[in-house]
Amino acid sequence: MRRIFLWVWPLLVLAGCGPADPHEARFQGTWQHIVENNLTNAKDDSTITISADHDRFRISEKIGNSESIEVFDGQTLYTKTVFQPVDSSEGESMPPTSRAQPMTATQTGSRRFWSSTYTSGHADAGGLVAGQDTLLYKISEHRLDGDLSEQQWVDAKTGILLKSISAIYSSQVQSLVRQETWECRSINYAGPPETDFQKP
């Protein structure tokens, strides 16, 4: 599975205030993830489904004809990738790959994009995202070679990251070179079933 990272630079926080700790939330949700590279004219678009219950989570990502699943049950990270043929004429698909790795909750932190938020200071009203009221945080950093910026729409109650748009502007080429967008399409805070955290 592609690693799911939000920027972790030492950015200057321009706006924000404090909703709840997103690590404590129980939810099921679906996000669209788009990465655009203007230097290579490449665009990646994937759909990611999340089930989370405190330390435990299940991440399912569909890219093209493959689906990657990661399940963390609190002690072990299970990874499975399933390949499907593009059409029936290609015959059988590749066999799935899987592995299991002992891991702590802290070590899985980089995978929890929904809790990678900057929520200190003052926040603006962000409107509705996936039917939830949000707070809008704006983050920026100026460097000699360009500017980095990010906007985050955070659930005002749970602290879950529902939408973000991050961009890299290069002063060398005088152009936006990369933009990454996460946007929640649906979310349910009723809590996921226990079967979501079983080995895939």
Buried (B, 14 or more C-beta within 10 A) or exposed (E): BEEBEBBEEEBEBBBBBEBBEBBEBBBBBBBBBBBBBBEEEEEEEBBBBBBBBEBBBBBBBBBEBBBBBBBBBBEEBBBBBBBEEEEEEEEEEEEEEEEEEEBEBEEBEEBBBBBBBBBEEEBBEBEEBBEBBBBBBBBBBEEEEBBBBBBBBBBBBBBBBBBBBBBBBBEEEEEBBBBBBBBBBEBBBEBBEEEBBEEB
